[in-house]
Amino acid sequence: MKIALMDSGIGLLAATAAVRRLRPDADLVLSLDPDGMPWGPRTPEDVTRRALDVAEAAAAHRPDALIIGCNTATVNALPALRARLEPGIPVIGTVPAIKPAAAGGGPVAIWATPATTGSAYQRGLIEEFAGGVRVAEVPCWGLAEAVEHADEAAIDAAVAAAAELTPDDVTTVVLGCTHYELVAERIRAALQRPGAAPLVLHGSAGAVAAQALRRLGELPAPEAAAEGTLTVLLSGRPGPLPAPALHYAEGRLLPATGPLADRS
């Protein structure tokens, strides 16, 4: 089994690690776009064009499924990607985990990029899945960029700034950008109030990985031999895992669980 994941940068690491934990025997193809990142400030048309290029590069390696490990690309390019690749290659998008977060009753905060915060897309998800639950939309200025470059000082500053904008009584936080899952515990530490119940964080990586297996009719097999390979594409060119990826546990998991080779 071969599963491809795509993003402009290392935000796909959370979903990649989730796939690796569920199926350490799966071959992985990571298709990134360092030439075009970040995608967030681009127009929807430009995001779609670049996402299609990145997806085509991954598709050349004949994966059984493609995960869009990026909220921005999912919002803007999912229909175009499915039109281009399905039914031959199932395409799985990533959306903020608002529905399971709201099921807990709230109050809920959604941490997202400034472009996503207040967007019609996010407001639509809130209206559809969080009726009757108080939801605070929190723009996280510079956090995705800081995580992308593993800039510790910038991560601390961005997390602290977003924490200041988060209501004190929030019990649940939706991590509305895949990059944020890489620093989830730092976000928890910044928001946890003394004496309060443990804060609940909702990311998307686990659900996306599980959905990819369901689309393929496969079951989790975490006990399988760690024989899966890792192929990295940088704007279509074979290359190494970006150095900042190894700053995070999710990135360090990848080279440790399979040979860095391509079986395509």
URBELUR-V295370 format. One record per helix or strand. SS is the DSSP state (H for helix, E for strand). FROM is the first residue (numbers start at 1). TO is the last residue. Records with the same first field share a line. If there is no record, write none. Layout:
SS = FROM-TO ; FROM-TO
This chain:
E = 2-6 ; 27-32 ; 65-68 ; 90-92 ; 108-112 ; 135-139 ; 172-175 ; 200-202 ; 230-234 ; 237-238
H = 10-22 ; 44-59 ; 71-85 ; 98-103 ; 120-129 ; 143-148 ; 152-164 ; 178-191 ; 205-216 ; 243-247 ; 249-256
